[in-house]
Amino acid sequence: MIKEAVLKQVLLEQRELVKILPEYIDRELLKEISFLIKLKHIVAITGHRRAGKSVFLSQIIDRYYGIDNIYYLNLDDERLASVTLEDMNTVIEVLYLLFGRKKVIFLDEIQNLAGWERFVSRLYNEGYKIYITGSNAKLLSSELSTFLTGRYIETEIYPFSFREFLTYRGIHIDDHKNLYKTEVKAEIRRLFDEYLLTGGFPEVVKYKELSLLRTLFSDVITKDVVGRYRIKEVRTIKEIAHFLISNAAKEFSYNRLKNIYKLGSVHTIKNYIDYLVATYMFFELPKFFYSLKEVQTRTKKIYVIDNGLINAVGFSPTPDTGRLYENLVFNELKRRKKDVYYYKDRQGKEIDFIVQDKKKIVECIQVCFNLEDEATFRREIKSLLAGMEKFSLKKGLILTGNSEDRIKIKGMEILTVPLWKWLLSEDI
């Protein structure tokens, strides 16, 4: 049990830290979350470590409540490591003694409290408006769906989008006409090249230091995987994580990884990847099938939460701009809340991303850095047309490095758009 004097000190210090808004820009998600303020529902904000969840909470507090009207508790503080569910009554009592009666509470990194869902459920029943954050999708989704069904709304936060990255660098894209001004366009393209390599983790954007991501990678493996799931094969799971980062935007199979790392069963490798995916560091993209069983069991592709991690941690003998483009597109589609798959027909023609809406495929997207090579151009167009015919679509999209064109073939239309421009224009 934590001593009350220590608890008071921690709560006072945490409150002071929340008051000091870091010098980051307002997250775009603030606009989306505004409608949740008046609802009784618990707001669950999930995402990768260091993606900006705590800063986002500070921004919500600053914009909608004010520090004097809320309670704040960060359970990732090592001084609270011994706090148990039974101690939480004392925590609430101390918060009351220090700050008076409040009915809005922010609980940061809630997964560090065993049995947290019962505590949150009780607060909810007592009339509190509750905000929670967490860095473990597996734990949060299980507890939320089991104990708090119908009483919460979940929203995911990602590292900076390209638009947010530009805003932090002092370029505000509020008028699409700006994209065509020569000087602005040149600066945006220069910054896009930086963003493509370093990604959008706020601290990396601020300090321009990729080595921070190597430390982050190690912390996630050690704390959120090895420590949480008590894994004995520490070296093996680190090697698997390195393999996945080094093979971002590529197909993989559980069986192949089981053989590479000489694990006893496919079940073991699947568990390991589930643990890694739960940290929000990786995403599995299934191949599209009309059968749900096939979608769940067939070969998948792996993507990484941020390109910076690929360049800081992954191994590649030569730069692979195409893979970085594809990984960036995947994350933007996730950020836009798209239901995404990849598609490959029996002849091997592949479409990088197809988007499903209400059980219907509504978009086919191909990603190709360089369309200037004639053979590459033909291959990409051929694959995209095959997919468009398969799903009865009249329009298709190829995201490229520089090409911008409108191609009409067989009554269908294909747009080629530079990736940087697509990232800034959701209506393309």
C-alpha positions in Angstrom: 0.0 0.0 0.0 1.4 3.4 -1.0 1.9 5.9 1.8 -0.6 8.8 1.8 2.2 11.4 2.0 3.9 9.9 -1.1 0.5 9.8 -2.9 -0.1 13.4 -2.2 3.3 14.4 -3.5 2.7 12.3 -6.7 -0.7 13.7 -7.4 0.4 17.3 -6.8 3.4 16.9 -9.1 1.3 15.2 -11.8 -1.2 18.0 -11.7 1.6 20.6 -12.2 2.9 18.7 -15.2 -0.6 18.6 -16.8 -0.8 22.4 -16.4 2.3 22.8 -18.5 1.2 22.2 -22.1 4.2 21.0 -24.1 5.1 23.0 -27.2 3.3 20.7 -29.6 0.5 21.7 -31.9 -3.2 21.0 -31.2 -3.9 17.5 -32.5 -6.5 17.2 -35.3 -8.3 14.6 -33.2 -9.4 17.4 -30.8 -12.0 18.5 -33.4 -13.4 14.9 -33.6 -13.6 14.4 -29.9 -15.5 17.6 -29.2 -18.9 15.9 -29.6 -17.9 13.3 -26.9 -17.6 16.0 -24.2 -21.3 16.2 -23.5 -21.9 12.4 -23.6 -22.0 10.3 -20.4 -19.8 7.7 -22.1 -16.3 6.8 -21.0 -13.8 8.1 -23.6 -11.0 5.6 -24.2 -8.0 7.0 -26.0 -5.7 4.3 -27.2 -2.4 4.2 -29.1 1.3 3.5 -29.1 3.6 4.7 -26.4 4.9 8.2 -27.0 2.3 8.8 -29.8 1.0 11.7 -27.7 -1.8 10.4 -25.5 -0.8 12.3 -22.4 -0.3 15.5 -24.3 -3.7 15.0 -25.9 -5.3 14.6 -22.5 -3.7 17.9 -21.5 -5.1 19.6 -24.6 -8.6 18.2 -23.8 -8.3 19.5 -20.2 -7.1 22.9 -21.4 -9.7 23.4 -24.1 -12.8 21.9 -22.5 -12.5 21.8 -18.7 -9.6 23.7 -17.1 -7.3 22.1 -14.6 -9.3 23.3 -11.6 -12.3 21.2 -12.7 -10.8 17.7 -13.0 -8.9 15.0 -11.3 -5.8 13.6 -13.1 -3.9 10.3 -12.4 -1.0 8.9 -14.4 -0.6 5.2 -13.6 2.6 5.0 -15.7 4.4 6.8 -12.8 6.9 4.3 -11.3 6.0 5.6 -7.8 2.5 4.2 -8.3 3.7 0.7 -9.4 2.6 -0.9 -6.1 -0.9 0.7 -6.3 -3.7 -2.0 -6.3 -7.4 -1.9 -7.0 -8.0 -1.7 -3.2 -5.9 1.4 -3.0 -8.0 3.4 -5.4 -10.5 4.4 -2.8 -7.6 6.1 -1.0 -6.5 7.7 -4.2 -10.0 9.2 -4.8 -10.1 10.4 -1.1 -6.7 12.1 -1.4 -7.7 13.7 -4.7 -10.8 15.1 -2.9 -8.8 16.3 0.1 -6.3 18.1 -2.2 -8.6 19.5 -4.9 -12.2 19.4 -3.7 -15.1 17.6 -5.3 -14.8 17.0 -9.0 -16.8 14.8 -11.4 -14.4 14.6 -14.3 -11.4 12.2 -14.0 -8.6 11.5 -16.4 -6.8 8.1 -15.9 -3.6 7.9 -18.0 -2.2 4.4 -18.9 -5.0 2.6 -17.1 -3.8 -0.9 -18.1 -1.1 -0.6 -15.4 -3.8 -1.1 -12.8 -4.9 -4.7 -12.5 -8.7 -5.0 -12.4 -9.1 -1.4 -13.5 -12.3 -2.1 -15.4 -14.2 -2.6 -12.1 -12.9 0.6 -10.6 -13.9 2.6 -13.8 -17.3 0.9 -13.9 -17.9 2.0 -10.3 -16.9 5.6 -11.0 -19.1 5.6 -14.1 -22.1 4.5 -11.9 -21.3 7.3 -9.5 -21.7 9.8 -12.2 -18.1 10.6 -13.2 -17.2 11.7 -16.7 -14.2 9.5 -17.3 -11.3 9.6 -19.8 -8.8 6.7 -19.9 -5.8 6.1 -22.1 -3.9 2.9 -22.7 -1.1 1.4 -24.8 -2.3 -2.2 -25.0 -5.0 -2.9 -27.4 -5.5 -6.5 -26.3 -6.0 -5.7 -22.6 -8.2 -2.7 -23.2 -10.5 -4.2 -25.8 -11.1 -7.3 -23.8 -11.9 -5.4 -20.6 -13.9 -2.6 -22.3 -16.1 -5.1 -24.2 -16.6 -7.4 -21.3 -17.3 -5.0 -18.4 -18.2 -1.7 -20.1 -20.2 -2.7 -23.2 -22.3 0.2 -24.4 -20.8 2.7 -21.9 -17.6 3.7 -23.7 -16.4 5.2 -27.0 -12.9 4.4 -28.2 -10.7 6.6 -30.3 -7.2 5.9 -31.5 -4.3 8.4 -31.6 -1.4 8.0 -34.0 1.9 9.8 -34.4 1.6 13.1 -36.2 0.0 13.0 -39.6 1.8 14.8 -42.4 -0.6 17.7 -42.0 0.2 17.9 -38.3 3.9 17.5 -39.1 3.7 20.5 -41.4 1.8 22.6 -38.9 4.6 21.9 -36.3 7.1 23.0 -38.9 5.1 26.2 -39.4 3.2 25.5 -42.6 -0.6 25.6 -42.3 -2.6 23.9 -45.1 -5.9 25.7 -44.8 -6.4 26.5 -48.5 -5.7 23.9 -51.2 -4.6 26.6 -53.5 -1.5 27.0 -51.4 -0.4 23.6 -52.7 0.2 25.0 -56.1 2.3 28.1 -55.1 5.8 27.4 -56.2 7.6 28.2 -53.0 5.1 26.6 -50.7 5.0 23.4 -52.9 8.8 23.2 -52.9 9.0 23.5 -49.1 6.2 20.9 -48.6 8.0 18.4 -50.9 11.2 19.0 -49.0 9.5 18.4 -45.7 7.7 15.3 -47.1 11.1 13.7 -47.8 12.0 14.3 -44.1 8.6 13.0 -42.9 8.9 9.9 -45.1 12.1 8.9 -43.3 11.7 10.2 -39.8 8.0 9.7 -39.3 5.7 11.6 -36.9 6.4 10.6 -33.3 6.2 14.0 -31.6 9.6 13.8 -29.8 11.4 12.8 -33.0 9.7 15.7 -34.8 10.8 18.0 -32.1 14.4 16.9 -31.6 15.0 15.4 -35.1 16.8 12.4 -33.5 15.9 8.9 -34.7 17.9 7.3 -31.9 14.9 8.1 -29.6 13.0 5.4 -31.5 15.5 2.7 -30.8 15.0 3.4 -27.1 11.3 3.4 -27.6 11.4 0.1 -29.4 13.4 -1.5 -26.6 11.0 -0.1 -23.9 8.0 -1.5 -25.7 9.5 -4.9 -26.1 10.7 -5.0 -22.5 7.8 -3.4 -20.6 4.7 -4.1 -22.8 5.6 -7.5 -24.2 8.2 -9.4 -22.2 7.2 -8.0 -18.8 3.5 -8.1 -19.3 3.2 -11.6 -20.8 6.2 -13.1 -18.8 7.9 -14.3 -22.0 11.0 -16.4 -21.4 12.3 -16.4 -25.0 13.3 -12.7 -24.8 15.8 -12.9 -27.6 13.4 -14.7 -29.9 10.6 -12.1 -29.6 13.1 -9.3 -30.1 14.3 -11.0 -33.3 10.7 -11.5 -34.5 10.0 -7.8 -33.9 13.1 -6.8 -35.8 12.2 -9.1 -38.6 8.7 -7.6 -38.9 10.0 -4.0 -38.9 12.6 -5.0 -41.5 9.8 -6.5 -43.7 7.2 -3.8 -43.4 4.7 -3.8 -46.3 5.5 -7.4 -47.1 3.6 -10.7 -46.9 4.4 -13.0 -44.1 3.0 -16.3 -42.7 2.9 -17.7 -39.2 4.2 -21.0 -40.4 7.3 -19.5 -42.1 8.2 -17.5 -39.0 7.7 -20.6 -36.8 10.3 -22.4 -39.0 12.7 -19.5 -39.1 12.8 -19.2 -35.3 12.3 -22.9 -34.6 9.3 -22.4 -32.4 7.3 -25.4 -31.4 4.0 -24.5 -33.0 2.2 -21.9 -35.1 0.1 -21.1 -32.0 3.2 -19.8 -30.3 4.3 -17.5 -33.1 0.7 -16.3 -33.5 0.6 -15.4 -29.8 3.9 -13.5 -30.0 2.7 -11.5 -33.0 -0.6 -10.8 -31.2 1.4 -9.4 -28.2 3.4 -7.2 -30.6 0.3 -6.0 -32.4 -1.4 -5.2 -29.1 1.3 -2.5 -28.4 0.2 -0.6 -31.6 3.7 -1.0 -33.0 2.4 -3.4 -35.8 -0.7 -3.9 -37.8 -1.7 -7.0 -39.8 -3.4 -6.4 -43.1 -5.4 -9.4 -44.3 -5.9 -10.4 -47.9 -9.4 -9.8 -49.2 -11.7 -12.9 -49.4 -15.4 -13.1 -49.4 -15.1 -15.8 -46.7 -14.4 -14.4 -43.2 -12.6 -17.6 -42.3 -10.2 -17.2 -45.2 -9.6 -13.5 -44.3 -8.6 -14.6 -40.8 -6.4 -17.6 -41.6 -4.7 -16.8 -44.9 -1.3 -15.0 -45.5 -1.2 -11.4 -44.4 0.9 -8.3 -44.8 2.6 -6.5 -41.9 2.8 -2.7 -41.4 4.6 -0.6 -38.8 3.0 2.3 -36.9 5.6 4.8 -38.1 8.2 5.1 -40.8 10.7 6.4 -38.3 10.7 3.0 -36.6 11.5 1.3 -39.9 14.5 3.5 -40.5 15.7 3.6 -36.9 15.3 -0.1 -36.0 14.8 -2.1 -39.2 17.5 -3.6 -41.4 17.6 -3.0 -45.1 20.8 -3.3 -47.3 19.5 -0.7 -49.7 16.9 2.1 -49.3 13.4 1.0 -50.3 11.4 4.1 -50.9 8.5 2.1 -52.3 8.0 0.2 -49.1 8.1 3.4 -47.1 5.5 4.9 -49.4 3.2 1.9 -48.9 3.7 1.9 -45.1 2.8 5.6 -45.0 -0.3 5.1 -47.1 -1.5 2.3 -44.8 -1.2 4.4 -41.7 -3.0 7.3 -43.3 -5.9 4.9 -44.3 -6.0 3.7 -40.7 -6.0 7.3 -39.4 -9.0 8.0 -41.8 -10.7 5.0 -40.2 -10.9 3.0 -43.5 -11.7 -0.7 -43.6 -8.7 -1.9 -45.6 -7.5 -5.1 -47.2 -5.0 -6.0 -49.9 -6.0 -8.1 -53.0 -4.3 -10.6 -55.2 -6.0 -12.6 -58.0 -5.1 -16.1 -59.1 -2.7 -14.7 -61.8 -0.7 -12.8 -59.1 -1.9 -9.3 -60.0 -1.9 -7.5 -56.7 -3.6 -4.3 -55.5 -1.9 -2.7 -52.5 -5.1 -1.5 -50.8 -8.8 -2.0 -51.4 -11.3 -0.1 -49.2 -14.6 -1.7 -48.0 -17.6 0.2 -46.9 -20.8 -1.6 -45.8 -19.6 -4.9 -47.3 -18.9 -3.3 -50.6 -15.5 -2.5 -52.2 -15.5 1.2 -52.9 -11.9 2.0 -53.7 -8.8 0.4 -55.2 -5.4 2.1 -54.4 -2.1 1.3 -55.8 1.2 2.7 -54.4 4.2 3.1 -56.7 7.0 5.5 -56.1 8.3 5.6 -59.7 5.9 5.3 -62.6 8.4 6.6 -65.2 9.6 3.1 -66.0 7.5 1.7 -68.8 7.4 -1.9 -67.6 6.4 -0.7 -64.0 3.7 1.6 -65.4 2.1 -1.3 -67.4 2.3 -3.7 -64.5 0.6 -1.2 -62.0 -2.1 -0.2 -64.5 -2.8 -3.8 -65.4 -3.2 -4.9 -61.8 -5.4 -1.9 -60.9 -7.6 -2.4 -63.9 -8.1 -6.1 -63.0 -9.2 -5.1 -59.5 -11.5 -2.4 -60.8 -13.2 -4.8 -63.1 -13.4 -7.4 -60.3 -15.2 -5.0 -58.0 -17.1 -3.0 -60.7 -15.4 0.3 -60.0 -15.1 3.1 -62.6 -12.3 5.0 -60.8 -8.9 3.9 -59.4 -6.0 5.6 -57.7 -2.2 5.3 -58.0 -0.2 7.2 -55.4 3.3 8.1 -56.7 6.4 10.2 -56.2 5.8 12.9 -58.8 3.3 11.7 -61.5 0.0 13.6 -61.7 -2.3 12.5 -64.5 -5.7 11.3 -65.4 -5.8 8.1 -67.5 -8.9 6.8 -69.3 -8.9 3.1 -70.4 -11.9 0.8 -71.3 -14.4 3.3 -69.9 -12.6 3.5 -66.6 -10.5 6.3 -65.1 -7.2 6.1 -63.2 -5.8 9.1 -61.3 -2.1 9.3 -60.5 -1.4 11.6 -57.6 1.8 12.5 -55.7 1.6 10.9 -52.3 2.4 14.2 -50.4 -0.6 15.8 -52.1 -3.0 12.9 -51.3 -1.9 13.1 -47.6 -3.1 16.7 -47.5 -6.3 16.3 -49.5 -8.9 13.8 -48.1 -11.3 14.5 -51.0 -9.0 12.9 -53.7 
